[in-house]
């Protein structure tokens, strides 16, 4: 009788452990499955222009900053629920009726350039986060004060707070600072709100680098031809190419009294380089793209 009760106890205890482990693993799987893929196989490159719903001031930015912390990072997204780094800044400024370019390297070309010591709440700060920095812009965040900035992190895959003063990585890679907000007497800085007291502050580490694209060369004869057009290719198509990280060239020539424009991505020194990019360009930009050699 005692042995039977002991066996029953052991059996029940073992079953409870099995059920507990199974429940825990299922919960963790579901929790992970709920997170979107930060680098989807087929990114949505269609630009969703944000609805204007705020006045263009620091208080509006502060409201969005607090609301959006923790939202997921997803490449090529600009909100309202998931963002990449430049999509995040594009969304916040667009929500105030301030139009800025969609991609970081273009955002870094407009607005008023300022020095690091002149930074105030709302200014955008731009970084070169490549393994071997050469000065190009690959990441953007919004300055908050006291060294703090908010950005869509490519390592934590969500919108987080980081600090220039405690992160040699970011401070070393800071390239340019820009101001877009109109002059204001508002005084708003992170010392006023200190949202990091209630939110997890991410320990600094190097962002994960996106798969390296083959860079176009200053000289070369090989291109990926996107198409031929009567007149000028559409601005949407050109922006789509730029946003995807490619350089393009337009060659114009007359045919039967009509102006024709060839739209080319490149050039590349080697045909193999152009061929390697062709599949991606066909998937994301133009399905009929092909290799062209121009001398």
C-alpha positions as CSV (number, residue, x, y, z in Angstrom):
1,X,0.0,0.0,0.0
2,X,2.8,2.4,1.0
3,X,4.7,1.5,-2.2
4,X,1.6,2.1,-4.3
5,X,1.1,5.6,-2.7
6,X,4.8,6.4,-3.3
7,X,4.6,5.4,-6.9
8,X,1.4,7.5,-7.4
9,X,3.1,10.5,-5.7
10,X,6.2,10.2,-8.0
11,X,4.0,9.8,-11.0
12,X,1.9,12.9,-10.2
13,X,5.0,15.0,-9.4
14,X,6.6,14.0,-12.7
15,X,3.5,14.8,-14.6
16,X,3.2,18.2,-13.0
17,X,6.8,18.9,-14.0
18,X,6.3,17.8,-17.5
19,X,3.1,20.0,-17.8
20,X,5.0,22.9,-16.2
21,X,7.9,22.6,-18.6
22,X,5.6,22.2,-21.6
23,X,3.5,25.2,-20.6
24,X,6.7,27.3,-20.1
25,X,8.1,26.4,-23.5
26,X,4.8,27.0,-25.2
27,X,4.5,30.4,-23.6
28,X,8.1,31.4,-24.6
29,X,7.4,30.2,-28.1
30,X,4.2,32.3,-28.4
31,X,5.9,35.3,-26.9
32,X,8.7,35.1,-29.4
33,X,6.4,34.4,-32.3
34,X,4.4,37.6,-31.5
35,X,7.5,39.7,-32.4
36,X,7.7,40.8,-36.0
37,X,10.7,39.8,-38.1
38,X,13.0,42.8,-38.0
39,X,14.4,42.0,-41.4
40,X,11.4,40.7,-43.5
41,X,12.2,38.7,-46.7
42,X,10.0,41.1,-48.7
43,X,10.1,44.5,-47.1
44,X,7.3,46.9,-47.7
45,X,9.0,49.9,-49.5
46,X,5.8,51.8,-50.0
47,X,6.1,55.0,-47.9
48,X,3.2,55.6,-45.5
49,X,3.0,59.3,-45.0
50,X,2.0,60.0,-41.3
51,X,-1.2,61.9,-40.5
52,X,-0.6,65.3,-39.1
53,X,-2.0,65.4,-35.6
54,X,0.3,67.5,-33.5
55,X,1.5,71.1,-33.3
56,X,5.2,71.4,-34.3
57,X,6.8,71.8,-30.9
58,X,8.9,69.9,-28.3
59,X,5.8,69.0,-26.2
60,X,4.4,67.1,-29.1
61,X,7.7,65.3,-29.6
62,X,7.8,64.5,-25.9
63,X,4.3,62.9,-26.1
64,X,5.3,60.7,-29.0
65,X,8.7,59.7,-27.5
66,X,7.0,58.4,-24.4
67,X,4.2,56.7,-26.4
68,X,6.5,54.9,-28.8
69,X,9.2,53.6,-26.6
70,X,9.4,49.8,-26.9
71,X,7.7,49.7,-30.3
72,X,9.4,47.1,-32.6
73,X,12.1,47.7,-35.1
74,X,11.2,46.5,-38.6
75,X,13.3,47.4,-41.6
76,X,11.6,49.7,-44.2
77,X,8.7,50.6,-41.8
78,X,7.7,54.1,-40.8
79,X,4.9,53.4,-38.3
80,X,2.5,53.8,-36.7
81,X,3.2,50.5,-34.9
82,X,6.7,49.5,-36.1
83,X,9.7,51.5,-37.4
84,X,13.2,51.4,-38.7
85,X,15.6,54.2,-37.5
86,X,14.8,56.8,-40.1
87,X,11.1,55.7,-40.3
88,X,10.9,56.6,-36.6
89,X,12.2,60.2,-37.1
90,X,10.2,60.6,-40.3
91,X,7.0,59.6,-38.5
92,X,7.5,61.9,-35.5
93,X,8.3,65.0,-37.6
94,X,5.6,64.1,-40.2
95,X,3.0,63.8,-37.4
96,X,3.7,67.5,-36.7
97,X,3.4,68.5,-40.3
98,X,7.2,68.9,-40.8
99,X,8.2,67.0,-43.9
100,X,11.7,65.5,-43.9
101,X,13.2,62.9,-46.3
102,X,12.4,59.3,-45.5
103,X,16.0,57.8,-45.3
104,X,18.7,58.8,-42.8
105,X,21.4,59.9,-45.3
106,X,18.9,62.3,-47.0
107,X,17.6,63.6,-43.6
108,X,21.2,64.4,-42.8
109,X,21.3,66.8,-45.8
110,X,18.5,69.1,-44.8
111,X,17.6,71.2,-41.8
112,X,20.1,73.5,-39.9
113,X,23.5,72.0,-39.2
114,X,24.5,72.4,-35.6
115,X,27.5,71.4,-33.4
116,X,27.3,68.7,-30.8
117,X,27.5,71.2,-27.9
118,X,24.5,73.1,-29.4
119,X,22.2,70.0,-29.3
120,X,18.7,70.5,-27.7
121,X,15.6,68.4,-27.4
122,X,14.3,67.3,-30.8
123,X,17.5,67.7,-32.8
124,X,18.4,64.7,-35.0
125,X,21.8,63.1,-34.7
126,X,23.3,60.9,-37.4
127,X,25.9,58.1,-37.2
128,X,28.1,55.9,-39.3
129,X,27.6,52.5,-37.8
130,X,29.6,50.4,-40.3
131,X,32.3,48.1,-39.0
132,X,34.8,50.3,-40.8
133,X,33.3,53.8,-40.6
134,X,34.1,56.0,-43.7
135,X,31.8,58.9,-43.0
136,X,28.5,57.7,-44.6
137,X,25.2,58.0,-42.7
138,X,23.7,54.7,-41.7
139,X,21.7,55.4,-38.5
140,X,19.7,58.3,-36.9
141,X,18.3,59.1,-33.5
142,X,16.6,62.1,-31.8
143,X,18.4,64.0,-29.1
144,X,16.6,64.4,-25.7
145,X,19.1,66.2,-23.5
146,X,22.0,65.3,-21.1
147,X,23.5,63.0,-23.7
148,X,20.3,60.9,-24.1
149,X,18.7,60.1,-27.4
150,X,15.9,57.8,-28.6
151,X,16.3,55.6,-31.6
152,X,15.0,52.4,-33.3
153,X,17.8,50.1,-32.3
154,X,19.1,47.5,-34.8
155,X,20.4,45.3,-31.9
156,X,17.5,45.3,-29.5
157,X,14.9,45.5,-32.4
158,X,12.8,48.1,-30.6
159,X,12.8,51.8,-29.8
160,X,15.1,52.5,-26.9
161,X,17.0,55.2,-25.0
162,X,20.8,55.4,-25.3
163,X,23.3,58.0,-24.1
164,X,26.2,59.5,-26.0
165,X,28.1,60.3,-22.7
166,X,28.2,56.6,-21.6
167,X,28.5,55.0,-25.1
168,X,31.9,55.5,-26.7
169,X,30.5,53.5,-29.6
170,X,27.9,56.0,-30.6
171,X,29.9,59.1,-29.6
172,X,32.8,58.0,-31.8
173,X,30.5,57.4,-34.8
174,X,28.5,60.6,-34.6
175,X,28.8,62.4,-37.9
176,X,26.4,65.3,-38.1
177,X,23.6,67.0,-36.1
178,X,20.5,68.7,-37.7
179,X,17.7,70.9,-36.4
180,X,14.3,71.0,-37.9
181,X,12.0,72.5,-35.3
182,X,11.2,76.3,-35.6
183,X,12.8,78.5,-32.9
184,X,11.0,78.2,-29.6
185,X,11.3,79.3,-26.0
186,X,10.2,75.9,-24.7
187,X,12.7,74.3,-22.3
188,X,12.3,70.6,-22.3
189,X,15.0,68.1,-21.6
190,X,15.3,64.6,-20.3
191,X,16.0,66.0,-16.8
192,X,12.4,67.2,-16.7
193,X,10.8,63.8,-17.5
194,X,13.5,61.1,-17.0
195,X,11.5,58.4,-18.7
196,X,14.4,56.0,-18.4
197,X,13.5,55.7,-14.7
198,X,10.4,53.8,-15.7
199,X,11.7,52.2,-18.9
200,X,14.5,49.7,-19.3
201,X,17.7,51.5,-20.5
202,X,19.5,49.4,-23.1
203,X,23.1,48.5,-22.4
204,X,25.2,49.8,-25.2
205,X,26.5,47.5,-27.8
206,X,27.4,47.7,-31.5
207,X,24.3,47.6,-33.8
208,X,23.9,44.6,-36.0
209,X,25.0,45.5,-39.5
210,X,22.5,44.9,-42.3
211,X,23.8,42.5,-45.0
212,X,26.4,44.5,-47.0
213,X,25.3,45.8,-50.3
214,X,27.8,45.8,-53.2
215,X,28.8,49.4,-53.5
216,X,28.7,51.2,-56.8
217,X,32.0,52.2,-58.2
218,X,33.0,55.7,-59.4
219,X,34.0,54.0,-62.7
220,X,32.7,50.8,-64.4
221,X,30.8,49.6,-67.3
222,X,28.2,47.2,-65.8
223,X,24.8,48.3,-64.6
224,X,21.4,46.9,-63.7
225,X,19.0,48.6,-66.0
226,X,15.7,49.2,-64.3
227,X,14.0,50.3,-67.5
228,X,13.6,52.8,-70.4
229,X,11.1,55.7,-70.0
230,X,9.5,58.3,-72.2
231,X,10.7,61.5,-70.4
232,X,11.7,61.3,-66.8
233,X,11.3,58.3,-64.5
234,X,8.8,58.9,-61.7
235,X,10.0,60.4,-58.5
236,X,8.5,57.5,-56.6
237,X,10.6,55.0,-58.5
238,X,13.8,57.1,-58.0
239,X,13.1,57.5,-54.3
240,X,12.4,53.7,-54.0
241,X,15.9,53.0,-55.5
242,X,17.6,55.5,-53.2
243,X,15.7,54.2,-50.1
244,X,16.8,50.7,-50.9
245,X,20.5,51.9,-50.7
246,X,21.4,51.9,-54.5
247,X,22.9,54.6,-56.6
248,X,21.3,55.3,-60.0
249,X,22.2,57.0,-63.2
250,X,19.9,58.4,-65.9
251,X,21.1,58.4,-69.6
252,X,18.9,60.5,-71.9
253,X,18.8,60.3,-75.7
254,X,16.4,61.1,-78.5
255,X,14.5,58.3,-80.5
256,X,12.3,59.4,-83.4
257,X,12.0,62.9,-82.0
258,X,11.1,61.6,-78.5
259,X,13.2,61.9,-75.4
260,X,14.0,58.5,-73.9
261,X,15.6,58.0,-70.5
262,X,17.4,54.8,-69.4
263,X,17.4,54.3,-65.6
264,X,20.5,52.4,-64.4
265,X,21.7,51.2,-61.0
266,X,25.5,51.3,-60.8
267,X,28.1,51.4,-62.2
268,X,30.0,48.3,-61.2
269,X,33.5,47.3,-62.2
270,X,32.7,43.6,-62.5
271,X,29.7,42.0,-64.3
272,X,29.5,39.5,-61.4
273,X,28.8,42.4,-59.0
274,X,25.8,43.5,-61.0
275,X,24.6,40.0,-61.5
276,X,24.7,39.4,-57.7
277,X,22.4,42.4,-57.1
278,X,20.0,41.6,-59.9
279,X,17.7,39.1,-58.0
280,X,17.2,41.6,-55.2
281,X,16.5,44.5,-57.5
282,X,14.0,42.4,-59.5
283,X,12.3,41.4,-56.2
284,X,12.1,44.9,-54.6
285,X,12.3,47.4,-57.4
286,X,11.6,46.2,-60.9
287,X,10.9,42.6,-61.9
288,X,12.0,43.2,-65.5
289,X,15.4,44.6,-64.6
290,X,18.4,43.2,-66.5
291,X,22.2,43.6,-66.8
292,X,23.5,46.2,-69.2
293,X,27.1,46.9,-70.3
294,X,27.7,50.5,-71.4
295,X,31.0,51.7,-72.8
